[in-house]
Amino acid sequence: MSVFTSFIREVVEKPALVIFASIVLLGLCMLSVSKPPIQPYPGVAPLTIQAISQWPGRSTTEVEQQVTIPVENALAGIPGLQAFRSVSLFGLSVVTLTFNDTVDPFKARQVFISNLSNVSFPPGVTSSISPDSDATGEIMRYEVRSDYVSSTLLKTLQNYEIYKELKQTPGVADVSSFGGKVRQYQVIVSHESLQAKGISVNQLILALTNVNSNTGGGLLPSGEQQFVVRGVGLLKNIDDIKQVVITLNNGVPIRVGDVARVEIGNAPRLGMFQFNDNPDAVEGIVYLRRCENATEVLARVRSTVENINKHVLPPGIEVTPFYDRQVLLAITIGTVKHTLFFGISLVLAVLFFFLGNIRSAAVVAAVIPLALCVSFIQMHLWSVPANMISLGAIGFGVIVDSAVILTENVMRHLEEGGKRLNQSIILATSEVQRAMIYSTGIIIVAYYSLWAVLMALFLSRWHSPWVLL
C-alpha cells in the first residue's frame, strides 16, 4: 500500500477531521478576504518618482543648464534605477526616475530626497518631489461650490482649509487643485513718482522684503516678572503695505503708498477649470497612497468631506464630489460576484448533466469554494490586490478537473456493487492517483508563467536576490 493510499484511508475513516479542517480553512478565508486591497484594475506601472523644480520667468535654456542637469547629476546612480528622463520648459524642470519592481518604494524615496537635497539651486528655485502615489492613485474629484463667493476666495479655502483637512486623512498621498484665482497683494508702481522721489524699484522691493518679518528679542525683567520682547512686522492688510517706509528724503519718510498703488488681485493664470455651466470653477483631486486599500481610504475621505462641509467651510460653500472611485469598485466587486456565482452554478449544472447525480455534482462543486479559500489566504499572505484580473478570470473547470476524475471513478465502483462507500473511495483514488498527478502537473506547467510572476512578487516583498534569477 502506497503512502498516498494510506493517507486517503486515514482521511476517509476520520470525516470529523476533514470537516474541522474545512471549517478552519473557511474561517481563515473570512479573515483574509477583507485584507487585500481592492482595485478595479491591477496597477502594473513601475515605481516612478519625479523631481519637480520651478524657476519663474527663466528660459528653457537656463532651466536646463542650471536646474535640470544638476538634478540629473545628483540623482544618477540610485540603486534599482531602470529608466531616467527629464524635460525642461519655461520656468519648469521635471526629472522622472523609474525603478525596478524589486525596489522598496519607501527606501527609494528616502534616497531620492537625500540626493535631491544635495543640489545647490540658484536663488528663486523651488523644488519638490511627486506624491507617494501611482498611475492609478486618483480616487476622488470634487468641486468647491458656492453661489455667491468669488473663485479667488474658493481657491483660498481650497489651498488653506480643505487641503489641510484632506491631507491629514490616513491613506491620502496628496491633494491637487485646479482652477480659481490665487489671491495676491499687488503693488502697482508709478514710474513717474519713483523718478520724482529718486527711488529705484530695487529699493522698493528691498523695503517690502525686510519689513515683512517678525524679530525675536530677549526678556525684560520687571520686578518679579519678565516680559518677552519681540518686534512684530508681518504685514496684515493693504494699509500696512502702504505705510512701509522705503527711505528718508531730508528727514521726510517716503512710503510705499506715496509711489505706488496697493490693491488685491490675482496671480497670472496658466489655465482654467470649467464644470458644467460654471466657467471658472475650483477642483480638487485626492490621490491614494501607494499600497493602500482604496475602499477604506475612500470611506475616510467621504467622512472628512462631510466634516469639512459641516464645521470648516462657511455657510453657502460646500465640497461636492463628482467622481468617486467607489462607484467603479462597486461595479468591479459586482462583476466578480456575478462571475463567481454563475461560474459555480454553471459548473454545477454541467456536472449534474454529465454525472447524472446531484449529490456527486455537489461534492465536486464543493471543491471550488475551498480552492478559492486557499487563493484568498495566499493573496493576503503575498499582498496581492483583488481586482478583475486576479479574481475575474478564474477557470472553474480547471479547478474541478481532478475532482471530476475521482468522482466518476468512485461512482463506477459504487454502480458495480459489492463495496461500501469508504472502500470505493479508497480503491478509486488509488486507481486514478497517477492520472490526477499528471493532469495537475500539466495544469501547473500551463500556468507556469503566472506562477512565476506571483513568485517574483512574493520574493520582491522580502527583497531576495533570488528574484533576479
C-alpha positions in Angstrom: 0.0 0.0 0.0 1.5 3.3 -1.0 1.8 6.3 1.2 -0.8 8.2 -0.8 -3.3 5.4 -0.4 -2.6 5.2 3.4 -3.3 8.9 3.6 -6.6 8.6 1.8 -7.6 5.8 4.1 -6.9 7.9 7.2 -8.9 10.8 5.7 -11.9 8.7 4.8 -12.0 7.0 8.2 -11.9 10.3 10.0 -14.5 12.6 8.5 -14.7 14.8 11.6 -11.1 15.8 11.0 -11.9 16.7 7.4 -14.9 18.8 8.5 -12.8 20.5 11.1 -10.1 21.3 8.6 -12.7 22.7 6.1 -14.2 24.9 8.8 -10.7 26.2 9.8 -10.0 26.9 6.1 -13.3 28.8 5.7 -12.5 30.8 8.9 -9.1 31.8 7.6 -10.7 32.7 4.3 -13.2 35.0 6.0 -10.3 36.8 7.8 -8.3 37.1 4.7 -10.9 38.1 2.2 -11.2 41.6 3.6 -7.5 42.2 3.9 -6.2 42.5 0.3 -6.6 46.0 -1.3 -9.5 46.0 -3.8 -8.7 47.6 -7.2 -10.8 47.9 -10.3 -7.8 47.0 -12.4 -4.2 46.0 -11.5 -1.5 48.6 -11.0 1.2 47.4 -13.3 3.0 50.7 -13.6 6.6 50.6 -12.1 7.6 52.8 -9.2 8.0 56.4 -10.6 9.4 59.4 -8.7 9.6 62.9 -10.0 11.7 65.9 -9.0 9.6 69.0 -9.9 11.5 72.3 -9.9 10.1 75.7 -10.7 12.1 78.8 -11.6 9.6 81.5 -12.6 10.5 83.7 -15.5 13.5 81.8 -16.7 14.0 80.5 -20.2 14.2 76.8 -21.2 17.9 77.0 -21.7 18.6 78.5 -18.3 16.3 75.9 -16.6 18.1 73.1 -18.5 21.6 74.2 -17.7 21.2 75.4 -14.1 18.4 73.2 -12.7 17.8 70.0 -14.8 21.4 69.0 -15.3 22.4 69.4 -11.7 19.3 67.4 -10.6 20.2 64.7 -13.1 23.8 64.5 -11.8 22.6 64.3 -8.2 20.0 61.6 -8.8 22.1 59.4 -11.1 23.3 56.1 -9.6 20.4 55.5 -7.3 20.1 51.7 -6.7 17.4 49.9 -8.7 17.1 52.7 -11.3 15.6 51.4 -14.5 14.8 54.5 -16.7 15.9 58.1 -16.5 14.3 61.0 -18.4 13.8 64.7 -18.0 12.0 67.7 -19.6 12.8 71.4 -19.3 10.2 74.1 -20.1 9.8 77.8 -19.5 10.2 78.1 -15.7 9.8 74.4 -15.1 12.0 71.3 -14.8 10.7 67.8 -14.3 13.1 64.9 -13.8 11.5 61.4 -13.8 13.1 58.3 -12.4 11.6 54.8 -13.0 12.7 51.9 -10.7 12.7 48.1 -10.9 9.9 46.1 -9.4 12.2 44.8 -6.7 12.9 48.2 -5.2 11.3 49.2 -1.9 9.3 52.4 -2.6 10.0 53.8 0.9 13.7 53.4 0.7 13.8 54.6 -2.9 12.0 57.8 -1.9 14.4 58.3 1.1 17.5 58.0 -1.1 15.8 60.3 -3.8 15.1 63.0 -1.2 18.6 62.7 0.3 20.3 63.1 -3.1 18.0 65.9 -4.2 18.8 67.9 -1.0 22.5 68.0 -2.1 21.7 70.1 -5.2 22.7 73.8 -5.0 19.8 75.6 -6.7 20.1 79.2 -8.0 18.1 81.8 -5.9 14.4 81.6 -6.6 14.2 77.9 -7.4 11.7 75.8 -5.5 11.9 72.0 -5.9 9.6 69.3 -4.6 9.0 65.6 -5.0 6.0 63.9 -6.5 3.5 62.4 -4.1 3.7 58.8 -2.9 1.1 57.6 -5.3 1.0 55.6 -8.6 -0.6 56.0 -12.0 -4.0 54.7 -10.8 -4.0 56.7 -7.5 -6.7 59.1 -8.3 -9.7 58.2 -6.1 -11.8 61.3 -5.9 -12.5 64.6 -7.7 -14.6 67.3 -6.2 -15.7 70.9 -6.8 -15.7 73.7 -4.3 -19.1 75.2 -5.0 -20.8 78.4 -4.0 -23.5 80.6 -5.5 -22.2 84.0 -4.1 -18.4 83.6 -3.4 -15.7 84.5 -6.0 -13.4 82.0 -7.4 -10.5 83.7 -5.6 -12.0 83.0 -2.1 -12.9 79.5 -3.2 -9.3 78.9 -4.3 -8.0 80.3 -0.9 -10.3 78.0 1.0 -9.1 75.1 -1.1 -5.4 75.8 -0.6 -5.5 76.6 3.1 -8.5 74.8 4.7 -9.7 72.0 2.5 -6.2 70.8 1.6 -5.1 70.6 5.2 -8.1 68.6 6.3 -7.9 66.1 3.4 -4.1 65.7 3.6 -4.4 64.6 7.2 -6.7 61.8 6.3 -4.9 58.4 6.7 -4.1 56.8 3.3 -4.2 60.1 1.3 -0.9 60.8 -0.5 -1.7 64.3 -1.8 -4.4 66.7 -2.9 -4.1 68.7 -6.1 -6.2 71.7 -7.0 -7.1 73.2 -10.4 -8.9 76.4 -11.4 -9.7 79.5 -9.5 -7.6 82.6 -8.9 -4.7 82.7 -6.4 -5.1 85.8 -4.2 -2.2 88.3 -4.4 -1.4 91.6 -2.8 -0.1 93.7 -5.7 2.0 96.9 -5.6 1.3 98.8 -8.8 4.4 101.1 -9.2 4.1 104.6 -10.6 7.4 105.2 -12.5 6.8 109.0 -12.5 6.5 109.0 -8.7 9.7 106.9 -8.4 11.7 109.2 -10.6 10.3 112.3 -8.9 11.4 111.0 -5.5 14.7 109.4 -6.6 13.8 105.8 -5.7 14.6 102.7 -7.6 12.5 99.6 -8.0 15.1 97.6 -6.1 14.8 99.9 -3.1 11.0 99.3 -3.1 11.4 95.5 -3.3 14.1 95.5 -0.6 12.0 97.6 1.7 8.9 95.3 1.4 11.1 92.2 1.9 12.8 93.5 5.0 9.7 94.8 6.8 7.6 91.7 6.3 9.0 89.7 9.2 8.9 89.3 12.9 12.0 89.7 15.0 12.6 87.8 18.3 14.1 89.7 21.3 15.0 88.9 24.8 13.4 89.1 28.3 12.8 92.4 30.1 12.9 92.0 33.9 10.2 93.9 35.8 10.2 93.2 39.5 9.4 89.5 39.9 8.1 89.3 36.4 9.7 89.0 32.9 8.3 90.3 29.7 9.1 88.9 26.3 10.4 91.5 23.8 9.9 91.0 20.1 9.3 93.0 17.0 6.1 92.4 15.1 6.5 93.3 11.4 4.3 91.0 9.5 2.1 92.8 7.0 -1.6 92.1 7.6 -3.6 94.3 5.1 -3.3 96.9 2.4 -2.8 99.8 4.8 0.2 98.1 6.4 1.8 97.8 3.0 1.1 101.5 2.2 2.8 102.6 5.4 6.1 100.7 4.7 8.9 103.2 4.7 11.2 103.0 1.7 13.7 105.7 2.5 14.1 109.1 4.1 14.4 112.3 2.0 15.7 115.1 4.1 14.2 113.5 7.2 10.9 113.0 5.5 9.8 109.3 5.2 8.8 108.1 1.7 6.3 105.3 2.0 5.1 102.7 -0.5 1.7 104.5 -0.7 3.5 107.6 -2.0 4.9 105.9 -5.1 2.6 103.0 -5.8 -0.9 101.8 -5.7 -1.6 98.8 -3.5 -4.6 96.5 -4.2 -5.7 92.9 -4.0 -5.5 91.0 -7.3 -4.7 87.5 -8.5 -1.6 85.8 -9.8 -1.2 85.3 -13.6 -3.3 82.3 -14.6 -1.9 79.3 -16.5 -5.2 77.6 -17.0 -8.9 77.3 -16.0 -11.3 74.6 -14.9 -14.9 74.6 -16.2 -17.5 72.3 -14.7 -21.0 72.1 -16.3 -22.2 75.7 -16.6 -19.6 77.2 -14.3 -16.7 78.6 -16.5 -14.4 79.4 -13.5 -14.8 76.5 -11.0 -12.3 75.2 -8.4 -11.5 71.5 -8.5 -9.6 69.2 -6.1 -8.2 65.7 -6.8 -7.4 63.3 -4.0 -4.6 60.8 -4.6 -4.4 57.4 -2.9 -1.1 56.5 -1.1 0.7 53.5 -2.6 -0.4 50.0 -1.5 -3.4 51.4 0.5 -6.9 49.9 0.4 -9.0 52.3 -1.8 -12.3 51.3 -0.2 -11.1 52.1 3.3 -9.4 55.3 2.3 -12.5 56.5 0.4 -14.7 55.9 3.4 -12.4 58.1 5.5 -12.2 60.7 2.7 -16.0 60.9 2.5 -16.2 61.3 6.3 -13.7 64.1 6.1 -15.6 65.9 3.3 -18.7 65.7 5.4 -16.9 67.2 8.4 -15.5 70.0 6.2 -18.9 70.9 4.9 -20.4 71.0 8.4 -17.7 72.5 10.5 -14.9 74.0 8.4 -16.4 75.9 5.5 -18.6 79.0 5.9 -22.4 78.6 5.2 -23.1 78.5 1.5 -19.8 76.9 0.5 -19.5 73.2 0.1 -17.3 70.4 -1.3 -19.2 68.4 -3.8 -17.6 65.2 -5.2 -18.4 64.5 -8.8 -16.1 61.4 -9.2 -15.7 58.7 -6.6 -13.8 55.5 -7.4 -16.1 53.6 -5.0 -18.6 53.5 -7.9 -16.1 51.7 -10.1 -15.0 49.5 -7.2 -18.7 48.5 -6.6 -19.1 47.7 -10.3 -15.9 45.6 -10.1 -17.0 43.7 -7.0 -20.4 43.2 -8.5 -18.8 41.8 -11.7 -16.6 39.4 -9.7 -19.5 38.2 -7.6 -21.6 37.7 -10.8 -18.7 35.7 -12.3 -18.2 33.6 -9.2 -21.9 32.8 -8.7 -22.7 32.0 -12.3 -19.4 30.2 -12.8 -20.1 27.9 -9.8 -23.7 27.4 -10.9 -22.8 26.6 -14.5 -20.1 24.1 -13.4 -22.7 22.5 -11.0 -25.3 22.2 -13.8 -22.8 20.7 -16.2 -21.6 18.3 -13.7 -25.1 17.2 -12.9 -25.9 16.8 -16.6 -22.9 14.5 -17.2 -22.7 12.7 -13.9 -26.5 12.3 -13.5 -26.3 12.6 -9.7 -26.9 15.8 -7.8 -25.0 14.6 -4.8 -21.9 13.8 -6.8 -22.2 17.1 -8.6 -22.4 19.0 -5.3 -19.4 17.1 -4.0 -17.3 18.2 -7.0 -18.6 21.7 -6.9 -17.6 22.0 -3.2 -14.0 21.9 -4.3 -14.5 25.4 -5.9 -15.1 27.5 -2.7 -12.4 25.5 -0.8 -9.9 26.3 -3.6 -10.9 29.9 -3.6 -10.3 30.0 0.2 -6.8 28.9 -0.4 -6.4 31.6 -3.1 -7.7 34.4 -0.8 -5.4 33.3 2.0 -2.4 33.3 -0.3 -3.4 36.7 -1.7 -3.4 38.0 1.9 0.0 36.5 2.7 1.6 37.7 -0.5 -0.2 41.1 -0.5 -1.7 40.5 -3.9 -4.6 43.0 -4.6 -8.0 41.8 -5.5 -9.0 43.0 -9.0 -10.7 41.9 -12.2 -7.5 40.0 -13.3 -6.8 38.1 -10.0 -10.5 37.2 -9.3 -12.5 37.6 -12.5 -10.5 35.1 -14.7 -10.7 32.0 -12.5 -11.1 28.8 -14.5 -13.6 26.8 -12.6 -13.3 23.9 -15.0 -9.6 23.6 -14.3 -10.2 23.7 -10.5 -12.6 20.7 -10.6 -10.7 18.7 -13.1 -9.1 16.2 -10.6 -12.3 16.1 -8.6 -14.3 15.1 -11.6 -11.9 12.2 -12.4 -12.1 10.9 -8.9 -15.8 11.2 -8.5 -16.5 9.4 -11.8 -14.3 6.5 -10.7 -16.0 6.3 -7.3 -19.4 6.2 -8.9 -18.2 3.5 -11.2 -17.2 1.3 -8.3 -20.5 2.0 -6.5 -22.5 1.1 -9.5 -20.7 -2.2 -9.8 -21.9 -3.0 -6.3 -20.4 -5.2 -3.5 -18.4 -2.4 -1.9 -19.1 0.2 0.7 -18.6 3.9 0.1 -15.3 4.2 2.0 -13.9 1.2 0.2 -15.0 2.6 -3.2 -13.3 5.9 -2.4 -10.0 4.3 -1.4 -9.9 1.9 -4.3 -11.0 4.6 -6.8 -8.4 7.0 -5.5 -5.6 4.5 -5.7 -6.5 3.7 -9.3 -6.6 7.3 -10.6 -3.9 8.9 -8.4 -1.3 8.7 -11.2 -3.7 10.3 -13.7 -4.6 13.1 -11.3 -1.0 13.8 -10.5 -0.2 14.1 -14.2 -3.2 16.2 -15.0 -2.4 18.6 -12.2 1.2 18.7 -13.3 0.1 19.7 -16.8 -2.1 22.5 -15.4 0.8 23.8 -13.3 3.1 23.8 -16.4 0.4 25.6 -18.4 0.1 28.3 -15.7 3.8 28.4 -15.0 4.2 32.0 -16.4 1.5 33.3 -14.0 3.0 31.3 -11.1 6.5 32.8 -11.9 5.0 36.3 -11.7 3.4 35.6 -8.4 6.6 34.1 -7.0 8.5 37.1 -8.2 6.1 39.4 -6.4 6.5 37.3 -3.3 10.2 37.3 -3.4 10.4 41.0 -4.1 8.3 41.6 -1.0 11.3 40.3 1.0 13.9 41.8 -1.4 15.5 38.5 -2.1 18.3 38.4 -4.7 16.9 35.1 -6.0 14.2 37.1 -7.8 16.8 38.1 -10.3 17.2 34.5 -11.4 
